[in-house]
Amino acid sequence: MNKRPTILDVAAHAGVSKSTVSLVLQNAPQVKDETRDTVRKAMAEIGYVYNRAAAQMRSGSVGLVGLVINDLRNPFFTEFATVLQMTLAAKGFSTVIANSDEAPDLQAKLVGSMIEHGVAGLVVSPAHGDGAATFDQIARAGLPALQVLRKSDPRTGLFPFSSFDYATGSAHATRHLLNQGAERIAFVGGIDGAEITRERASGYIAEMGRAGHDPILLHGRSSRAFGVEAAESLLSQNADAAVCFNDLVALGLHAGFAKANKTVGTDFRIVGFDDIEDCAQVWPQLSSVACDIDGFAKTTAQTLLNWMEDGTPPPSERRAAVELVARTSSTGRHP
């Protein structure tokens, strides 16, 4: 990567002094509008991004960390954001949190605004789609930035990636259902073609192959509404169990089979993914692949803090372990 532009580069390109550029960056009123426009045009032309975080840290003010989440409506991501924010707050950092709503263009705008307002580091759970616009501007700014839960940019040396061992999780869930006597097991939910969907389905596909069974893939939105809709399709295909992309899909499927007067846990077996709080509260209780999102969020926060403090990036990739929590929806046994 080329050396990122400096204030001196902006000054030379605009034909003004370094102090004039500094005044423009500080929005000082004494700078003429014409000069201000010239400097800002030069900044855009050479790709200069002002990092206010450095000035904040030098002055001893509270630092800012940017957190961009693909779907804050999902309780799994909400818990991650909450724990991360609380952990950073305990270390004196404020967190600016934004929801990209699975829109790469909005994600890029949110990250650009956070950089402009001086975040010292970033944590991004990327939206589906092309994330180049997002991560290229982070690279130009030279900020520590972590990709979490999904990998959008392949440059993990620049943007280290951490997530859970999703492939192992779906393999555990599939073996569990096979051991319960299920044969026509489906994988339900997840956007078709998305890397996170392929990863979560990969363990399921491998285990179905080992057992000599054909996979049944039913992709769609990662929502309760899709789960409810999927129940009818699974009944028509004579499926007898499902590994779901996430717990929202599983909870929807749970409701869909109840609506069809089918008993979850005996007529049809379900395993979700993430083990959000609702899994233990719904009846019959929902089996799920548990991800320690609390511990993961705390580790993510500390990893970013260490990077910001010593300038050394963490390892390029990390996977946290998962654990199957078997409940009534897959075993048929009530606690």
Backbone torsions as a table, in degrees:
resi	resn	phi	psi	omega
1	MET	NA	136.0	178.8
2	ASN	-67.8	155.6	178.8
3	LYS	-62.9	132.8	-176.9
4	ARG	-72.5	146.7	-176.6
5	PRO	-61.6	150.2	179.6
6	THR	-114.3	175.8	176.2
7	ILE	-60.2	-37.3	178.3
8	LEU	-62.2	-38.2	177.8
9	ASP	-64.5	-41.1	178.4
10	VAL	-63.2	-45.2	-179.0
11	ALA	-59.9	-45.0	179.9
12	ALA	-64.2	-41.3	-178.3
13	HIS	-68.5	-34.6	-178.5
14	ALA	-88.7	-14.2	-179.2
15	GLY	74.1	35.0	178.6
16	VAL	-130.3	178.5	179.9
17	SER	-84.2	162.3	177.0
18	LYS	-60.9	-38.5	-179.0
19	SER	-65.1	-33.2	177.4
20	THR	-65.8	-42.4	177.5
21	VAL	-61.3	-42.5	179.4
22	SER	-60.8	-40.7	178.7
23	LEU	-64.4	-38.5	177.6
24	VAL	-64.1	-43.8	-179.7
25	LEU	-63.6	-28.4	179.5
26	GLN	-90.6	3.9	-178.3
27	ASN	56.4	38.4	-179.8
28	ALA	-67.2	134.8	-175.3
29	PRO	-70.4	-19.7	-174.8
30	GLN	-77.4	-7.3	-180.0
31	VAL	-81.8	132.5	178.9
32	LYS	-66.2	147.5	-179.0
33	ASP	-58.7	-38.7	-179.2
34	GLU	-64.1	-42.3	178.9
35	THR	-66.8	-41.7	179.8
36	ARG	-59.4	-43.6	179.7
37	ASP	-64.8	-39.1	179.6
38	THR	-63.3	-43.3	-179.3
39	VAL	-67.1	-44.3	-179.7
40	ARG	-65.3	-36.4	176.4
41	LYS	-63.8	-41.9	178.0
42	ALA	-62.8	-40.6	177.9
43	MET	-59.4	-44.6	-179.5
44	ALA	-66.1	-39.8	-175.6
45	GLU	-68.3	-34.3	-178.7
46	ILE	-100.2	-0.3	176.5
47	GLY	77.0	30.7	178.9
48	TYR	-80.7	133.9	175.3
49	VAL	-124.6	123.0	-179.2
50	TYR	-76.8	123.6	178.2
51	ASN	-101.0	97.3	-179.0
52	ARG	-68.8	-15.9	-177.2
53	ALA	-60.1	-38.7	-179.2
54	ALA	-60.7	-44.3	179.0
55	ALA	-64.7	-39.2	179.6
56	GLN	-63.1	-44.8	-177.5
57	MET	-67.5	-36.3	178.6
58	ARG	-66.5	-34.2	-178.0
59	SER	-82.9	-5.3	179.0
60	GLY	82.2	9.7	180.0
61	SER	-77.9	164.7	-179.5
62	VAL	-64.3	132.8	-180.0
63	GLY	-80.7	158.9	178.0
64	LEU	-115.0	140.8	172.5
65	VAL	-122.3	135.6	178.3
66	GLY	-95.1	135.8	177.5
67	LEU	-129.0	117.2	179.0
68	VAL	-116.1	123.1	-175.6
69	ILE	-115.2	139.4	-177.8
70	ASN	-70.6	-30.1	-177.5
71	ASP	-155.4	90.1	-178.7
72	LEU	-75.2	-8.1	175.6
73	ARG	-71.6	-24.1	-179.9
74	ASN	-78.0	122.7	-177.9
75	PRO	-56.1	-29.2	178.9
76	PHE	-60.7	-47.6	-179.5
77	PHE	-73.8	-32.9	178.2
78	THR	-63.4	-42.6	178.1
79	GLU	-64.4	-42.3	177.8
80	PHE	-58.2	-48.5	-178.4
81	ALA	-62.1	-40.9	-178.4
82	THR	-64.4	-48.2	-178.4
83	VAL	-66.9	-41.1	177.8
84	LEU	-60.0	-47.1	-178.9
85	GLN	-61.3	-43.5	-179.4
86	MET	-66.6	-38.1	179.2
87	THR	-66.0	-42.7	178.4
88	LEU	-67.6	-37.4	179.0
89	ALA	-61.2	-37.2	179.2
90	ALA	-64.9	-20.2	179.3
91	LYS	-101.6	8.3	175.5
92	GLY	91.2	12.0	179.7
93	PHE	-108.5	138.8	172.0
94	SER	-94.4	146.4	-177.2
95	THR	-114.5	127.9	173.3
96	VAL	-95.1	115.5	-173.9
97	ILE	-109.3	134.3	179.0
98	ALA	-140.0	150.2	179.0
99	ASN	-106.9	119.9	-179.5
100	SER	-83.4	-13.9	177.2
101	ASP	55.5	39.0	177.9
102	GLU	59.7	28.7	-179.3
103	ALA	-116.6	107.0	-178.1
104	PRO	-58.0	-37.4	179.9
105	ASP	-64.8	-44.1	177.2
106	LEU	-64.8	-39.7	178.1
107	GLN	-56.8	-45.2	-179.7
108	ALA	-63.0	-39.5	179.3
109	LYS	-67.2	-41.0	-180.0
110	LEU	-63.3	-45.2	179.9
111	VAL	-65.2	-41.3	178.1
112	GLY	-59.7	-41.0	178.8
113	SER	-66.8	-39.2	179.1
114	MET	-64.8	-40.8	177.8
115	ILE	-62.7	-44.5	-179.3
116	GLU	-61.7	-33.5	-178.4
117	HIS	-91.1	9.9	165.5
118	GLY	90.6	30.1	175.8
119	VAL	-65.3	146.6	179.8
120	ALA	-88.8	-15.8	179.2
121	GLY	-167.3	168.2	-175.7
122	LEU	-137.4	146.0	169.7
123	VAL	-125.9	124.7	-175.7
124	VAL	-127.1	123.4	166.1
125	SER	-99.1	100.7	-163.2
126	PRO	-69.5	150.7	172.3
127	ALA	-72.2	157.8	172.5
128	HIS	-63.2	143.3	175.9
129	GLY	110.6	-168.6	-174.4
130	ASP	-74.3	116.8	-179.1
131	GLY	-103.0	12.9	-175.7
132	ALA	-58.8	-42.5	-178.1
133	ALA	-62.0	-34.7	178.7
134	THR	-68.8	-53.4	-171.0
135	PHE	-80.1	-24.7	175.5
136	ASP	-64.1	-40.6	-179.3
137	GLN	-72.3	-30.0	174.4
138	ILE	-65.9	-40.8	178.3
139	ALA	-61.8	-42.1	179.4
140	ARG	-63.9	-35.6	-179.9
141	ALA	-75.7	-18.9	179.0
142	GLY	69.3	31.1	-176.8
143	LEU	-93.8	147.3	169.6
144	PRO	-63.0	130.3	-177.6
145	ALA	-147.6	134.0	179.8
146	LEU	-112.2	137.1	167.5
147	GLN	-94.0	130.3	-179.5
148	VAL	-129.2	145.6	172.5
149	LEU	68.9	-27.8	172.2
150	ARG	-140.2	146.0	176.2
151	LYS	-106.2	114.5	-179.9
152	SER	-102.7	-40.6	-177.5
153	ASP	-106.8	129.4	-177.4
154	PRO	-72.6	-9.8	-176.5
155	ARG	-81.7	67.8	-175.9
156	THR	-71.5	-12.4	171.4
157	GLY	-68.4	-35.5	176.5
158	LEU	-84.6	-40.5	-174.6
159	PHE	-125.5	80.7	-176.9
160	PRO	-54.1	144.8	-174.5
161	PHE	-115.2	135.6	173.8
162	SER	-138.5	142.7	-178.6
163	SER	-160.1	-163.5	176.5
164	PHE	-104.9	164.7	-179.8
165	ASP	-82.2	74.8	-173.9
166	TYR	-63.2	-38.9	-178.2
167	ALA	-61.8	-44.9	177.3
168	THR	-63.2	-37.6	179.8
169	GLY	-61.5	-46.4	-179.9
170	SER	-70.9	-28.6	175.1
171	ALA	-66.4	-44.7	177.3
172	HIS	-58.6	-45.1	-177.9
173	ALA	-63.4	-41.3	-178.6
174	THR	-67.9	-44.2	177.7
175	ARG	-61.2	-39.2	178.2
176	HIS	-60.5	-45.9	-179.6
177	LEU	-66.7	-38.2	176.2
178	LEU	-62.3	-40.7	179.6
179	ASN	-67.8	-22.0	176.5
180	GLN	-83.5	-1.1	178.1
181	GLY	99.2	1.0	178.2
182	ALA	-73.3	149.6	178.9
183	GLU	-129.0	-45.4	-179.5
184	ARG	-93.8	76.9	-176.0
185	ILE	-94.5	132.3	179.1
186	ALA	-105.7	155.5	167.6
187	PHE	-107.6	121.7	-170.0
188	VAL	-120.6	126.6	174.8
189	GLY	103.4	171.5	-179.5
190	GLY	92.1	139.4	179.4
191	ILE	-68.7	126.8	-179.3
192	ASP	-61.9	128.3	178.8
193	GLY	92.1	-13.3	179.4
194	ALA	-73.0	142.8	-177.6
195	GLU	-59.8	-40.6	-179.2
196	ILE	-65.5	-33.9	177.8
197	THR	-68.9	-45.3	178.5
198	ARG	-59.0	-41.1	-178.3
199	GLU	-66.5	-46.5	-178.4
200	ARG	-68.8	-28.7	-179.8
201	ALA	-85.3	-17.5	-170.5
202	SER	-62.3	-42.2	178.9
203	GLY	-65.8	-38.4	176.4
204	TYR	-61.2	-48.1	-178.0
205	ILE	-62.4	-41.8	-179.9
206	ALA	-63.4	-43.9	-178.7
207	GLU	-68.8	-37.1	176.9
208	MET	-63.6	-39.0	177.4
209	GLY	-64.1	-42.5	179.2
210	ARG	-63.0	-33.4	-178.6
211	ALA	-84.6	-4.5	179.8
212	GLY	78.4	23.5	-179.7
213	HIS	-111.2	145.3	176.3
214	ASP	-76.7	137.5	176.9
215	PRO	-72.5	150.3	174.4
216	ILE	-121.7	108.8	-175.7
217	LEU	-106.9	122.5	-179.5
218	LEU	-126.4	90.3	-174.8
219	HIS	-85.3	157.4	178.7
220	GLY	170.1	-174.3	-178.7
221	ARG	-59.5	148.5	-178.3
222	SER	-88.6	63.3	-172.3
223	SER	-136.2	162.5	174.7
224	ARG	-62.3	-39.6	-177.9
225	ALA	-58.9	-42.3	178.1
226	PHE	-65.8	-38.4	178.3
227	GLY	-60.7	-42.1	177.7
228	VAL	-60.9	-44.7	-180.0
229	GLU	-64.5	-36.5	-174.6
230	ALA	-67.5	-24.8	-177.4
231	ALA	-57.6	-44.6	-178.7
232	GLU	-62.7	-43.2	179.8
233	SER	-63.7	-40.2	-179.8
234	LEU	-67.2	-36.7	176.3
235	LEU	-63.4	-40.1	-179.2
236	SER	-69.1	-22.9	179.6
237	GLN	-96.0	5.9	179.6
238	ASN	58.9	30.4	175.2
239	ALA	-70.0	149.2	179.8
240	ASP	-119.0	0.6	179.3
241	ALA	-165.4	164.3	179.0
242	ALA	-148.9	139.5	164.6
243	VAL	-100.2	123.6	-174.8
244	CYS	-101.1	149.5	-179.7
245	PHE	-57.9	-40.8	175.6
246	ASN	-151.9	178.3	-176.4
247	ASP	-70.8	-28.4	178.7
248	LEU	-63.2	-44.8	176.2
249	VAL	-61.6	-43.7	-178.4
250	ALA	-63.5	-40.2	179.2
251	LEU	-67.2	-36.2	175.2
252	GLY	-66.0	-41.6	178.1
253	LEU	-63.6	-41.4	176.7
254	HIS	-53.7	-47.9	179.8
255	ALA	-69.3	-37.1	-179.5
256	GLY	-62.9	-38.3	178.8
257	PHE	-75.0	-33.7	174.5
258	ALA	-62.7	-40.4	178.1
259	LYS	-62.5	-32.5	-179.9
260	ALA	-88.6	10.5	179.6
261	ASN	60.7	35.8	175.3
262	LYS	-107.8	139.6	-178.3
263	THR	-86.2	116.9	177.9
264	VAL	-71.0	128.3	-179.6
265	GLY	110.0	-22.7	176.8
266	THR	-126.7	-58.2	176.7
267	ASP	-66.6	-35.4	179.9
268	PHE	-150.9	134.7	-176.5
269	ARG	-107.6	138.5	-174.7
270	ILE	-132.2	137.4	169.3
271	VAL	-127.4	126.5	176.5
272	GLY	-90.5	-166.8	-178.4
273	PHE	-147.1	124.5	176.0
274	ASP	119.6	-33.1	-178.8
275	ASP	59.0	56.3	174.1
276	ILE	-70.2	169.2	-173.0
277	GLU	-58.2	-34.5	-177.4
278	ASP	-60.5	-25.4	-176.0
279	CYS	-59.9	-39.8	-178.8
280	ALA	-84.7	-10.0	-176.5
281	GLN	-101.4	-24.5	178.4
282	VAL	-71.6	158.6	178.7
283	TRP	-128.8	130.0	-8.0
284	PRO	-65.3	152.2	-175.5
285	GLN	-60.0	146.8	-173.3
286	LEU	-97.6	125.8	171.8
287	SER	-68.8	148.9	-178.9
288	SER	-160.0	156.4	171.9
289	VAL	-84.4	112.4	-173.7
290	ALA	-82.9	131.0	173.4
291	CYS	-115.8	126.2	-179.0
292	ASP	-75.9	79.1	-175.2
293	ILE	-68.9	-30.5	176.8
294	ASP	-62.7	-52.0	178.8
295	GLY	-64.7	-37.5	179.8
296	PHE	-63.6	-43.0	-179.6
297	ALA	-65.3	-41.6	179.3
298	LYS	-64.2	-41.6	178.4
299	THR	-65.4	-39.9	178.2
300	THR	-61.1	-45.5	179.4
301	ALA	-61.1	-45.4	-178.5
302	GLN	-67.6	-36.2	177.7
303	THR	-60.9	-45.1	179.4
304	LEU	-66.7	-41.5	178.7
305	LEU	-60.3	-44.2	179.2
306	ASN	-61.2	-41.4	-179.8
307	TRP	-64.9	-44.0	-179.1
308	MET	-66.1	-31.7	-176.7
309	GLU	-79.7	-43.3	-174.5
310	ASP	-108.8	-6.3	176.2
311	GLY	77.6	5.0	-179.4
312	THR	-102.1	119.8	-178.6
313	PRO	-68.8	153.7	177.5
314	PRO	-74.5	175.4	175.1
315	PRO	-54.7	152.6	-172.5
316	SER	-67.1	-24.9	-179.1
317	GLU	-150.9	141.5	178.4
318	ARG	-143.1	138.2	177.3
319	ARG	-121.8	128.0	176.7
320	ALA	-92.0	147.2	-177.5
321	ALA	-71.0	155.2	176.3
322	VAL	-123.5	167.5	-177.9
323	GLU	-146.9	133.4	177.2
324	LEU	-78.1	128.6	174.0
325	VAL	-110.9	105.6	-176.2
326	ALA	-87.9	124.4	178.1
327	ARG	-128.1	-166.0	-171.3
328	THR	-61.0	-33.2	-174.1
329	SER	-63.4	-18.9	177.6
330	SER	-115.7	-24.8	-176.7
331	THR	-98.1	-23.4	-175.3
332	GLY	78.9	-1.1	-178.1
333	ARG	-101.4	132.0	177.9
334	HIS	-87.9	146.5	-179.7
335	PRO	-68.9	NA	NA
